[in-house]
Amino acid sequence: MFNDIGPLELVTLVVLAVLVFGPDKLPKVIQDVMRTVRKIREFSESAKQDIRQELGPEFKDFEFEDLNPKTFIRKQLDNDDLGLTEIRNGFDLKKEMAEVTDAVHGRDAEPSAASGTPGARVDMTKKPDDRPPFDADAT
């Protein structure tokens, strides 16, 4: 619940609580807050159960956490019906980066690749003097 509160912030909150409520009333305030949180959780769970009952037996596996977009997308991507695991395993990022680096630096990693065949390497080593001809009608 409080994952983003650091130790310094927690100590600051405790000191402020002691100063505001005093050491005598602080345990009673903590009990009241905990009781309220417990009641809110019970109300939330009963509302979830009511919704599940109203939806019917075909939605018995329905989880409200699935309505979170991140959870929904993660659950759909983990489902291997789309073949994403095969695509993910077939992609080698290091190899792709090495090919791009070789192309930028003008090194030929695959000397057998001819220029006109599919999958041929693109020459990305244009010199600054190799400008296209100026076309006044295009501007």
C-alpha positions as CSV (number, residue, x, y, z in Angstrom):
1,M,0.0,0.0,0.0
2,F,2.8,2.4,0.9
3,N,5.5,1.2,-1.5
4,D,6.8,4.6,-2.4
5,I,7.3,5.9,1.2
6,G,10.9,5.9,2.2
7,P,12.3,5.4,5.8
8,L,12.9,9.2,6.3
9,E,9.3,10.0,5.2
10,L,8.0,7.3,7.5
11,V,9.9,8.7,10.5
12,T,8.6,12.2,9.6
13,L,5.0,10.9,9.6
14,V,5.5,9.2,13.0
15,V,7.0,12.4,14.5
16,L,4.1,14.5,13.1
17,A,1.5,12.0,14.4
18,V,3.0,12.1,17.9
19,L,3.1,16.0,17.8
20,V,-0.4,16.3,16.5
21,F,-2.2,13.6,18.5
22,G,0.1,13.3,21.5
23,P,1.6,10.1,22.9
24,D,-1.5,9.5,25.0
25,K,-4.1,9.5,22.2
26,L,-1.9,8.0,19.4
27,P,-2.7,4.3,20.1
28,K,-6.5,5.1,20.0
29,V,-6.1,7.0,16.8
30,I,-4.2,4.1,15.2
31,Q,-6.9,1.6,16.3
32,D,-9.6,3.8,14.8
33,V,-7.8,4.2,11.5
34,M,-7.1,0.4,11.3
35,R,-10.8,-0.3,12.1
36,T,-11.9,2.1,9.3
37,V,-9.5,0.5,6.8
38,R,-10.8,-3.0,7.7
39,K,-14.4,-1.8,7.2
40,I,-13.5,-0.4,3.8
41,R,-11.8,-3.6,2.8
42,E,-14.8,-5.7,3.9
43,F,-17.2,-3.3,2.0
44,S,-15.1,-3.7,-1.1
45,E,-15.0,-7.5,-0.9
46,S,-18.7,-7.7,-0.4
47,A,-19.3,-5.4,-3.4
48,K,-17.1,-7.6,-5.5
49,Q,-19.0,-10.7,-4.4
50,D,-22.3,-9.0,-5.2
51,I,-21.1,-8.1,-8.7
52,R,-19.8,-11.6,-9.3
53,Q,-23.2,-13.1,-8.3
54,E,-25.0,-10.6,-10.5
55,L,-22.8,-11.5,-13.5
56,G,-23.6,-15.1,-13.3
57,P,-21.7,-18.4,-13.3
58,E,-20.0,-17.7,-16.7
59,F,-18.0,-14.9,-15.0
60,K,-16.9,-16.9,-12.0
61,D,-13.2,-16.6,-13.0
62,F,-13.5,-12.8,-13.5
63,E,-10.9,-10.9,-11.5
64,F,-11.2,-7.1,-11.0
65,E,-7.5,-6.8,-11.2
66,D,-7.7,-7.8,-14.9
67,L,-9.4,-4.4,-15.6
68,N,-6.1,-2.7,-15.0
69,P,-4.7,-2.1,-18.5
70,K,-1.1,-3.2,-17.6
71,T,-2.4,-6.5,-16.2
72,F,-4.7,-7.0,-19.2
73,I,-1.9,-6.5,-21.7
74,R,0.5,-8.6,-19.8
75,K,-2.0,-11.4,-19.6
76,Q,-2.8,-11.3,-23.3
77,L,0.9,-11.2,-24.2
78,D,1.7,-14.2,-22.0
79,N,-1.0,-16.1,-24.0
80,D,0.9,-17.9,-26.7
81,D,-2.0,-18.1,-29.2
82,L,-0.4,-15.2,-31.2
83,G,3.0,-16.9,-31.6
84,L,4.8,-14.0,-29.9
85,T,7.2,-16.4,-28.1
86,E,8.4,-17.6,-31.5
87,I,8.9,-14.1,-32.7
88,R,10.6,-13.0,-29.5
89,N,13.0,-16.0,-29.6
90,G,13.8,-15.5,-33.3
91,F,14.9,-11.9,-32.8
92,D,18.6,-11.5,-31.9
93,L,19.1,-7.9,-30.8
94,K,22.9,-8.2,-30.5
95,K,23.1,-9.5,-34.1
96,E,20.8,-6.7,-35.4
97,M,22.8,-4.0,-33.6
98,A,26.1,-5.4,-34.9
99,E,24.7,-5.4,-38.5
100,V,23.6,-1.8,-38.1
101,T,27.0,-0.8,-36.7
102,D,28.8,-2.5,-39.5
103,A,26.6,-0.7,-42.1
104,V,27.2,2.7,-40.5
105,H,31.0,2.2,-40.3
106,G,31.1,0.8,-43.9
107,R,32.3,-2.7,-42.9
108,D,30.9,-5.6,-44.9
109,A,29.8,-8.3,-42.5
110,E,28.5,-10.5,-45.2
111,P,30.7,-10.3,-48.3
112,S,28.4,-12.7,-50.2
113,A,25.5,-10.3,-50.2
114,A,25.0,-8.9,-53.7
115,S,23.4,-5.5,-54.2
116,G,20.1,-6.3,-55.9
117,T,19.2,-9.5,-54.1
118,P,16.6,-9.4,-51.3
119,G,18.3,-8.9,-47.9
120,A,21.2,-7.1,-49.5
121,R,23.0,-4.5,-47.4
122,V,22.3,-0.9,-47.9
123,D,25.3,1.4,-48.4
124,M,24.9,4.0,-45.6
125,T,28.4,5.5,-46.1
126,K,27.6,8.5,-48.2
127,K,30.2,11.2,-48.2
128,P,29.3,14.8,-47.6
129,D,30.1,15.6,-51.2
130,D,27.5,13.1,-52.6
131,R,24.6,15.5,-52.6
132,P,21.5,14.9,-54.8
133,P,21.1,17.3,-57.7
134,F,19.2,20.5,-56.9
135,D,15.7,20.6,-58.3
136,A,14.2,24.1,-58.3
137,D,10.7,22.8,-59.2
138,A,10.6,20.6,-56.1
139,T,11.0,23.5,-53.7
